[in-house]
Amino acid sequence: MLIFWKFPIEYMIGPGVNETTVRKALEILENETCIPFREVTYFRGPGLYYFNGSGCESFIGMVSDIYPQEISLGPGCDSIVVALHETSHALGMIHEMNRPDRDKYVFINTTNLSPFSAYNFVMNPANKSISYNLTYDMGSAMHYDRFSGTRNGHLVTIPKRRNYLYTIGQTTEMGFNDIKQLNLFYCKTRCYRTLPCKVGGYPNPRNCSECKCPRFYTGQYCERLLPSDSTCGEKKLMAQSEYKTISLEGIKSCYIQIVAPKGHRIKMIVKEAVLKQSFVCQPNSGLEIKRLVDKSVSGIMFCRNVTNIKVYSQKCVVAMRYVGEADSHKVKILYKAIKL
């Protein structure tokens, strides 16, 4: 049974832990949610004690309403996203690949899984999970990458749609639905007014007159894409029965929406992409294509050179972003409408 924290949540930072990292992580959580934290020199009850342990570890949820609990930030754990990840565990969040519906989206190759890591891949029973019907997010900060837990250097976590292989495990920021889940845990009574938030947005618990919007979107109700650079060209494209071409190159940031007629979806072919190369793709870099109806979750992210990759939208709208970080970066994409 998950025990929710009472506010403010007290915390202490022990010797050997980067104080700046922890404070910045907690500042992000305070700014993105209604959850307040208070640094103390001694505990008067439950709280979070960050210590220099043997790894990156935390309990799930509050384990005692009397005593503080520990969060280990040992060697290799000195990053803001790791501090956010472990603190989110303490606030009640599980790994994305522990969800009871995990097997619909990823395959865990237990042949390659180290027995010392197996506990991190156990699915939570449905009656002990709180997901608020949020869509499984390959780009969640609570998701392990494809090799995490491997015993032999081979793949452990394999998305059912292989195009997401480089999306899982991003370490840049909390996913939009990671923050949304915390707000649903702790802040859902803050805003009494219902807002017509679009694309999976929801009332901001720190300002109930506006919506919190997924990546790519802005506006009071998340009704439009973020601005593109002036050299990006058209922002809204219509898919028809014949292929059309998107060509982007160089250093720029471009947001594009593609819409197909009713009763159709969109077939895209990434004919060529030359992008910044990363072990795991990170938001706000390279190419991201949001193919699902639910635009609150991460899209397929590309962070390497590829050719002839096919992407099919779930329904009639795709949102995408190209971020070129060098003159040599470029993408060429074909798209057309096909019947559902």
C-alpha positions as CSV (number, residue, x, y, z in Angstrom):
1,M,0.0,0.0,0.0
2,L,1.5,3.3,-1.1
3,I,1.8,5.9,1.6
4,F,1.7,9.4,0.4
5,W,4.0,12.1,1.9
6,K,2.7,15.0,3.9
7,F,4.1,18.5,3.1
8,P,6.6,19.9,3.3
9,I,8.9,16.9,2.7
10,E,12.0,17.3,4.9
11,Y,15.4,16.3,3.5
12,M,19.1,16.2,4.4
13,I,22.2,15.8,2.3
14,G,24.9,13.6,3.7
15,P,28.7,13.8,3.2
16,G,30.0,12.9,-0.2
17,V,26.8,13.8,-2.0
18,N,26.8,16.6,-4.5
19,E,24.6,19.2,-2.7
20,T,24.0,21.3,-5.8
21,T,22.7,18.3,-7.8
22,V,20.2,17.3,-5.1
23,R,19.0,20.9,-4.6
24,K,18.6,21.5,-8.3
25,A,16.6,18.2,-8.7
26,L,14.3,19.2,-5.9
27,E,13.9,22.7,-7.3
28,I,12.8,21.2,-10.6
29,L,10.2,19.1,-8.8
30,E,9.0,22.1,-6.8
31,N,8.6,24.2,-10.0
32,E,6.9,21.4,-11.9
33,T,4.5,20.2,-9.2
34,C,2.9,21.4,-6.0
35,I,5.3,19.3,-3.8
36,P,7.4,21.5,-1.4
37,F,10.7,20.3,0.1
38,R,12.5,21.8,3.2
39,E,16.1,21.2,4.0
40,V,16.8,20.5,7.6
41,T,19.7,19.8,9.9
42,Y,17.8,17.1,11.9
43,F,14.6,15.2,11.2
44,R,11.5,15.5,13.3
45,G,9.8,12.7,11.6
46,P,9.7,11.2,8.1
47,G,12.0,12.7,5.4
48,L,14.6,11.9,2.7
49,Y,18.3,11.4,3.6
50,Y,20.6,11.5,0.6
51,F,23.7,9.6,1.3
52,N,26.8,8.4,-0.6
53,G,26.0,4.7,-0.9
54,S,27.0,1.9,-3.2
55,G,24.7,2.8,-6.1
56,C,21.6,4.7,-7.2
57,E,18.8,3.3,-5.1
58,S,15.6,4.4,-3.3
59,F,12.5,2.8,-1.7
60,I,9.2,3.1,-3.5
61,G,7.0,5.6,-1.7
62,M,7.1,6.7,2.0
63,V,8.1,3.6,4.0
64,S,7.5,5.1,7.5
65,D,5.4,8.0,8.9
66,I,7.8,8.2,11.8
67,Y,11.3,7.8,10.6
68,P,13.3,9.2,7.6
69,Q,14.4,7.0,4.7
70,E,17.5,6.8,2.6
71,I,18.2,7.6,-1.0
72,S,21.6,6.4,-2.2
73,L,23.5,8.5,-4.7
74,G,26.8,6.7,-4.9
75,P,29.4,6.5,-7.6
76,G,27.9,7.2,-11.1
77,C,24.8,8.8,-9.6
78,D,25.9,12.4,-9.7
79,S,23.4,13.8,-12.2
80,I,20.3,15.8,-11.8
81,V,18.2,13.3,-13.7
82,V,19.4,10.4,-11.5
83,A,18.5,12.5,-8.4
84,L,15.1,13.1,-10.0
85,H,14.7,9.4,-10.8
86,E,15.5,8.2,-7.3
87,T,13.5,11.0,-5.6
88,S,10.5,10.1,-7.8
89,H,10.8,6.5,-6.5
90,A,10.6,7.9,-3.0
91,L,7.5,9.8,-4.0
92,G,5.8,6.6,-5.2
93,M,6.8,6.1,-8.8
94,I,7.9,2.8,-10.2
95,H,10.0,2.1,-13.2
96,E,8.1,2.4,-16.5
97,M,9.0,-1.2,-17.4
98,N,7.6,-2.4,-14.1
99,R,4.1,-1.5,-15.2
100,P,1.6,-4.4,-15.4
101,D,1.0,-3.6,-19.1
102,R,4.8,-3.6,-19.9
103,D,4.7,-6.7,-22.0
104,K,2.4,-5.0,-24.6
105,Y,5.2,-2.6,-25.4
106,V,8.6,-4.1,-24.6
107,F,10.2,-7.6,-24.5
108,I,12.5,-8.4,-21.6
109,N,15.2,-10.9,-22.8
110,T,15.8,-12.7,-19.5
111,T,18.5,-14.8,-21.1
112,N,20.7,-11.7,-21.2
113,L,19.5,-10.3,-17.8
114,S,21.9,-10.4,-14.9
115,P,20.4,-12.2,-11.8
116,F,21.6,-9.2,-9.8
117,S,19.4,-6.9,-11.8
118,A,16.3,-9.1,-12.2
119,Y,14.5,-7.4,-9.4
120,N,14.4,-4.2,-11.3
121,F,12.4,-5.8,-14.1
122,V,9.6,-7.4,-12.1
123,M,6.2,-6.3,-13.1
124,N,4.0,-4.7,-10.5
125,P,0.6,-6.5,-10.0
126,A,-2.3,-4.5,-11.5
127,N,-4.0,-4.2,-8.1
128,K,-0.8,-2.5,-6.7
129,S,-0.2,-0.1,-9.5
130,I,-1.4,3.5,-10.0
131,S,-0.9,4.7,-13.6
132,Y,-4.0,6.9,-14.0
133,N,-4.4,5.3,-17.5
134,L,-1.4,7.2,-18.8
135,T,0.1,5.8,-22.0
136,Y,3.3,3.7,-21.7
137,D,6.1,6.1,-22.4
138,M,9.3,4.9,-24.0
139,G,10.9,8.3,-23.3
140,S,10.2,8.2,-19.5
141,A,13.1,9.1,-17.2
142,M,11.9,6.1,-15.2
143,H,12.6,3.7,-18.2
144,Y,15.9,1.8,-18.4
145,D,17.9,1.7,-21.7
146,R,18.2,-1.3,-23.9
147,F,21.4,-2.7,-22.2
148,S,20.6,-1.9,-18.6
149,G,20.9,-5.0,-16.4
150,T,22.8,-7.0,-19.1
151,R,25.0,-9.9,-18.0
152,N,26.7,-10.4,-21.3
153,G,26.6,-7.1,-23.3
154,H,23.6,-8.1,-25.3
155,L,20.1,-6.4,-25.4
156,V,17.8,-6.8,-22.4
157,T,14.9,-4.4,-23.1
158,I,13.6,-4.5,-26.7
159,P,10.6,-2.4,-27.7
160,K,8.0,-4.3,-29.7
161,R,8.3,-1.5,-32.2
162,R,12.0,-1.6,-32.8
163,N,12.2,2.0,-34.0
164,Y,12.0,3.0,-30.3
165,L,15.2,1.1,-29.4
166,Y,17.2,4.3,-29.1
167,T,14.4,6.2,-27.3
168,I,14.3,4.1,-24.1
169,G,16.6,5.2,-21.4
170,Q,16.9,9.0,-22.0
171,T,18.7,10.8,-19.3
172,T,18.1,14.5,-20.1
173,E,14.9,15.3,-18.3
174,M,11.8,13.9,-16.6
175,G,9.2,12.9,-19.2
176,F,6.0,14.9,-19.4
177,N,4.0,12.1,-18.0
178,D,6.5,11.4,-15.2
179,I,5.7,14.9,-13.9
180,K,2.0,14.5,-14.7
181,Q,1.9,11.3,-12.6
182,L,3.4,13.1,-9.6
183,N,0.9,15.9,-10.0
184,L,-1.9,13.3,-10.2
185,F,-0.5,11.7,-7.1
186,Y,-0.2,14.8,-5.0
187,C,-1.8,17.8,-6.7
188,K,-5.0,16.8,-8.4
189,T,-7.2,18.7,-5.9
190,R,-5.3,22.0,-6.4
191,C,-7.3,23.0,-9.5
192,Y,-11.1,22.9,-9.3
193,R,-11.6,24.6,-12.6
194,T,-11.6,22.3,-15.7
195,L,-9.6,23.6,-18.6
196,P,-9.9,22.4,-22.3
197,C,-6.3,21.3,-22.4
198,K,-5.3,19.6,-25.6
199,V,-2.8,16.9,-26.5
200,G,-2.7,15.4,-23.0
201,G,-2.1,18.7,-21.2
202,Y,-3.6,19.3,-17.8
203,P,-4.2,22.3,-15.4
204,N,-1.0,23.5,-14.0
205,P,-1.2,23.1,-10.2
206,R,1.0,26.2,-9.7
207,N,-1.2,28.3,-12.0
208,C,-4.7,26.8,-12.5
209,S,-5.6,29.2,-15.3
210,E,-3.2,27.6,-17.7
211,C,-2.3,24.1,-19.0
212,K,0.9,22.3,-18.6
213,C,1.8,21.2,-22.1
214,P,3.7,18.3,-23.5
215,R,7.0,18.8,-25.4
216,F,6.5,20.4,-28.8
217,Y,3.3,22.3,-27.6
218,T,2.5,25.7,-26.1
219,G,-0.4,28.1,-25.6
220,Q,-2.9,28.5,-22.8
221,Y,-4.5,25.2,-23.8
222,C,-1.6,23.6,-25.6
223,E,-3.3,24.4,-28.8
224,R,-0.3,25.1,-31.0
225,L,3.2,24.0,-31.7
226,L,6.2,25.9,-30.4
227,P,7.8,28.4,-32.7
228,S,10.3,27.1,-35.4
229,D,13.3,28.9,-36.7
230,S,12.6,31.2,-39.6
231,T,14.3,29.0,-42.2
232,C,12.3,25.9,-41.4
233,G,9.5,26.4,-44.0
234,E,5.9,25.4,-43.6
235,K,4.8,24.3,-40.2
236,K,1.5,22.5,-41.1
237,L,1.5,20.0,-44.0
238,M,-1.3,18.0,-45.5
239,A,-0.7,14.4,-46.5
240,Q,-2.3,13.2,-49.7
241,S,-2.3,10.0,-51.7
242,E,1.0,10.8,-53.4
243,Y,4.4,11.1,-51.6
244,K,5.6,14.6,-50.6
245,T,9.0,15.4,-49.3
246,I,10.4,17.2,-46.2
247,S,14.0,18.3,-46.5
248,L,15.7,20.0,-43.6
249,E,19.4,20.6,-43.1
250,G,21.9,22.6,-41.0
251,I,21.7,24.2,-37.6
252,K,18.0,24.9,-36.8
253,S,15.0,23.8,-34.7
254,C,11.8,23.0,-36.7
255,Y,8.4,21.9,-35.5
256,I,6.1,20.4,-38.1
257,Q,2.6,18.9,-38.0
258,I,1.4,16.5,-40.7
259,V,-2.4,15.9,-41.1
260,A,-4.1,13.3,-43.2
261,P,-7.7,13.3,-44.3
262,K,-10.3,11.6,-42.0
263,G,-10.2,7.9,-42.2
264,H,-6.5,7.9,-43.1
265,R,-3.2,7.6,-41.4
266,I,0.3,8.8,-42.4
267,K,3.1,6.6,-43.8
268,M,6.5,8.2,-43.5
269,I,9.9,7.1,-44.8
270,V,13.0,8.6,-43.3
271,K,15.0,8.3,-46.5
272,E,18.1,9.8,-44.9
273,A,19.0,11.2,-41.6
274,V,22.5,12.5,-40.6
275,L,22.3,13.6,-37.0
276,K,24.2,14.0,-33.8
277,Q,25.0,10.4,-32.7
278,S,24.3,9.2,-29.1
279,F,24.2,5.9,-27.3
280,V,20.6,6.8,-26.3
281,C,18.6,9.6,-27.9
282,Q,17.9,12.6,-25.9
283,P,14.9,15.0,-26.1
284,N,15.6,18.3,-27.9
285,S,18.3,16.7,-30.2
286,G,18.1,15.0,-33.5
287,L,14.8,14.0,-34.9
288,E,11.6,13.0,-33.0
289,I,8.4,11.8,-34.6
290,K,5.3,11.6,-32.4
291,R,3.2,9.0,-34.3
292,L,0.7,8.2,-31.5
293,V,-2.6,9.8,-31.0
294,D,-1.4,10.6,-27.5
295,K,1.1,13.4,-28.0
296,S,1.9,13.6,-24.3
297,V,4.4,10.7,-24.6
298,S,7.7,10.7,-26.4
299,G,7.9,10.0,-30.0
300,I,10.4,7.8,-31.9
301,M,13.7,9.6,-31.5
302,F,16.6,9.3,-34.0
303,C,20.2,10.1,-32.9
304,R,22.3,8.3,-35.6
305,N,22.6,8.2,-39.3
306,V,19.8,6.1,-40.8
307,T,18.3,5.4,-44.2
308,N,14.9,4.1,-45.3
309,I,13.2,3.8,-41.9
310,K,9.4,3.5,-42.2
311,V,7.1,5.1,-39.6
312,Y,3.3,4.8,-39.5
313,S,1.1,7.1,-37.5
314,Q,-1.6,5.6,-35.3
315,K,-4.3,7.9,-36.7
316,C,-4.3,11.1,-38.9
317,V,-1.9,13.5,-37.1
318,V,1.9,13.4,-36.7
319,A,4.0,16.0,-34.9
320,M,7.8,16.0,-35.5
321,R,10.8,18.1,-34.6
322,Y,14.2,18.4,-36.3
323,V,17.1,19.8,-34.3
324,G,20.2,20.2,-36.4
325,E,23.3,20.9,-34.3
326,A,25.9,21.0,-37.1
327,D,26.0,22.2,-40.7
328,S,26.3,18.6,-41.8
329,H,23.1,17.5,-40.1
330,K,20.1,16.8,-42.3
331,V,16.9,14.8,-42.8
332,K,14.9,13.8,-45.9
333,I,11.4,12.4,-45.2
334,L,8.8,11.2,-47.6
335,Y,5.1,11.1,-46.4
336,K,1.7,10.3,-47.7
337,A,-1.8,9.4,-46.5
338,I,-2.9,5.8,-46.5
339,K,-6.3,4.3,-45.4
340,L,-6.7,3.1,-41.9
